[in-house]
Amino acid sequence: MLTAPVEHVTAGGVHYDFLKWTFDGNDKPAGQTVLAETMAADHTAVAVYGIRTWTLAVQSTPITGVEIPDGKPGITNCTATCDDQESVVLTAPVEHMAADGGHYRFMNWKLDDDEQPAGEKALAVTMDIDHTAIAVYLRTWTLTVQSTPITGVGIIGDTPGTTDYASTCDDQKSVTAPSSAKTPAAVTTGART
């Protein structure tokens, strides 16, 4: 009687799970760890193992439908099966235009609810357990600044420029541009909730 280890086997730092026995080239039932055969001749018993796999969930918030082109490519929200100890690098696009026409700017990744550094588009993940990677985005708006009846006026403040120009602003950002030395004009981007 032969018994294969129920727990995983590690070889070269990679975990393998028992799948089945073969006896003289014939498959035994999957997961049956005990092999009991009568020895009346020469026989060959093979314990068959497969590399352990993990699930990588790739998501984005507050929107979905973001294409993650490398690593395990897909469109959020998606999942991929990865081999044990496989190294996966996910790269989020800096900007994303949602199906509704909204513009979003990449902020950071979250890996299993751990915040990653702001602005780092690439996230390296070693698949040693199931992981969830979330690309966090922020809605942006375009503020168009004009002057009339002339153009070329230098505007100072939170979004400086020379009229006529456009500036990208984060959702709910308060923007101030002095309209005169005494009275600043304030604009809040986005819809109030």
N, C-alpha and C positions, 0 to 999 in steps of 0.2 A: 504494500500500500504506500502510495506517495501522496503528500499533501503540499500544495503550493501555498506560499504566504498569502494571507488574506489582505494584509496591508500592502501598501505600495513598496516597490523595490527601487532603490536609487542607484543609478549608474552614471558616472561622470557628472554628478550634480543634478541630473534630470530624473524626475519621478515617473515610474512605469506602473501600470495596474495590470493585475492578472486578468486574462481574457478567457482562456480555456486550455485544456490539455488536448494533445493529439497522441494517439497510440497507433504505432505502425502506419502513420500517415492518415489515420481516420480521426475526424474531429469528435471530441466528446462534448457534452452539453456546455454551453457558455456559462461561465461563473462557477462551474462544479470544480471545487478546489481539490477534492479527494479523488485519486485514481486508484482503483483496486482491480487488478488483473491477475490471472493465473499464469505463472511462468512454466510453460511447457516447451518453449523454444526461445531463441534470441528475439528480443523486442526492442523497439525504440519509443521512448516516451518523451514528449517535448512539452514543456510548460510555455505557453504563448503569452507574451506580454505586449501591451500597447502603451505608447506614451500617454501620460495623463494630459487631459485638456481642460482648459478654463474658458469662461465666457467673459468677453470684453464688451460692455455696453457703452456705446458712444452716443451722447445726447447733447442737446444745446438748449439754452434757456435765454430769454423768454419765448424764443421762436424755435421752430423745427425746420427741417428742409435745408440745412446747411451741408454743403458738400465737403467732406473730409477726404482729400484726394490721395493721400499716401498712407503708409502703415497698413492698416486694414481698411481699404477705401470703402466708403459708403456715404449715405445721406442720412443725417440725424432725423429721427432717433433710429439707431440700428444696433445689431449685435454681431460679434464675430467669434468664432471658435479659434483658440490659440493653443499651441503646444506648451507644456510646462517649461518654464524658464525662457520662453520666447521673448525677445525684446521687440517692442512695437513702439514706433514713433508716430504720433498723431500731430498733424499741423493744421491749425484752424486758419481760415481766411481772415485777413485783417478787417474786411468789410463784407457785409452780406445784404443783399436786397431781397426782402421777403416777397412772397407772392402778392401781397396787398400793396406793394410799391414802397413799403417802409424801409428806411436805411438803418442798418445796425452796425455798430463798431465793436470789435472784439475787445474784451476786457481782460479775462484770464481763464485758466482752466481750473476745475475742481476735480480732484482724484479721490474717490471714495469720501466725499464731503470735506476733504482737506484742501483749503485754498492754496493755489499755486501762485508764484510771483506774477504781478500785474504786467500785462503786455507780452509775456513770453508765449509766442504762438505755438512752439513745438513742445510736446509733452512726451517724455520717454516713460514707458511702462514696462516693467518686467512681470511677466505673467506667472506668478507663483500662487495666486488665488484668483477668484472671480473679482474683476474690477469694474467700476463705473467711472467713466471720464465725461465731464460735462463742460462744454464750451459756453462761457458766460458772455452774453452780448448786451449792449446798451443801445437803446433807440436814439437816433440822432435826427436833427431837423436842420433845414437850411434857412439861415437868416439872410435875406437880401437887403443890402443897405444902398440906398440911392439918395441923390440930391437933385433938387430942381430949382430953378430952371437951368442950373449948370451942373457939370460933373467934374471930377478931379478934386473934390474936397477931401482933405485929410481928416479922417475920423479917429478919435482916440477912445480908449475905454477897454472893455473886456474882449471885444472883437475888432481890433483896429484894422484900418485899410483906407484905400482911396476910392471914393465913389466913382462909379457904381461897382459894387463887388458883392460877393456872396461868401458867407462863413458857415461852417458846420458847427452846430451846437448840440451838446448832450441834452437828453430829455430832462425837462424840468429845471434846466439851468437858467438862472437869472442873469440877464445881460444888461449892462449899463453902458450907454454911450452919451457923453456930455453933449447936449444940444446947444448949450451956451455955457458961459463961465459960471452961471448961477444955478441953472436947472438941468440936472441930468435926466435923460429919457430912459426909462426902464422897460424892458421887454422880457417876458417869461416864455420860454419855448415849450411846446407840447401842450397837451390838453390837461386841464386841472381835473383831479379826481375827487 
